[in-house]
């Protein structure tokens, strides 16, 4: 009887874990003076677009996924066609030396 209960509980945990949505998340960048590439893997089934929302304060221009963003207070949305559950966020410091950013993503 114990074995059946343990197996049922393990199956339940597996089902709960597989239902966790990893198609949304956030990346924090506290050092913006170096270029950074972040690999993101999700469990999205059939994505058709990638949405990045860049928020924060930066002292000069930066680039996120080849989009030039001027310095200052930032709250910008970047939308791209994207058809894979895995992607990368490419941050280039360009001219920036100081600041902090949050990059929210959703597929």
Secondary structure by P-SEA (a helix, b strand, c coil): caaaaaaaaaaaaaaaaaacccccbbbbbccccbbbbbbbbcccccccbbbbbbbccccbbbbcccccccccccbbbbbbbbcccbbbbbbbccccccbbbbbbbcc
